[in-house]
Amino acid sequence: MGFLDRLFGKTTTTTTEETVNMTKTKTAIVYYSSGGTNYQLAQWAAEAAEAAGAEVRLMKVAETAPQAAIDSSPGWKAHAEATKDVPVATGADLEWADAIIFSVPTRFGNVPGQIQSFIDTLGGLWFQGKLANKAVSAMSSAQNPHGGQEATILSLYTTMYHWGAIVAAPGFTDAVTFAAGGNPYGTSVTVGQDGKIADDEAAIKAAVAHQAGRTVKVGEALKSMNA
């Protein structure tokens, strides 16, 4: 019983559900997607993280493109409407998390402006050390097999090194990485002109699941270290 409970004669009861949630690895899945590919990757990652025992928040970053640009692309407009109820990520979500997985498309070998705008809001958390010692991982997509996926992931990791976060790249720790294209930095996909994943979706899903599960395990270990 805590001091305030003794002072006011109150008894605090912790439910079983609250106790379980306190022990789970809190995992934030943060994505940006204009056509749906990285939303799909993020969904697969969320499913795998939950299967690994994590408490998961699946969130998108805020859209910064003008509405006129979105409306000019039927696919972009349709995806924006379909995902309008997905929560928007905040710095508080990253502070909450023990593990963070990003899924983003490449823009000329770098992250989209929407992701960079979100990262630029995290300076206060970085300064306070509240992004340090978290497990982080990333996934990406482009319209051809060498369209900047690896560079985009590595660009994200550069930011995370500044945070003091611990990168949980999949490496070559499971054969599924080879089946999904062999990117050791993070799962990456090629998107066809129809806006759909051009690779073997079953192989990609398995690679995402391995990456997400590995990130949760690293986050769990770091959580114990930080306790």
Secondary structure, 3 states (H helix, E strand, C coil): CCHHHHHHCCCCCCCHHHHHHHHCCEEEEEECCCCCHHHHHHHHHHHHHHHCCCEEEEEECCCCCCHHHHHCCHHHHHHHHHCCCCCECCHHHHHHCCEEEEEEECECCECCHHHHHHHHHHHHHHHCCCCCCCEEEEEEEECCCCCCHHHHHHHHHHHHHHHCCEECCCCCCCCHHHHCCCCCCCCEEEECCCCCECCCHHHHHHHHHHHHHHHHHHHHHHHHHHC
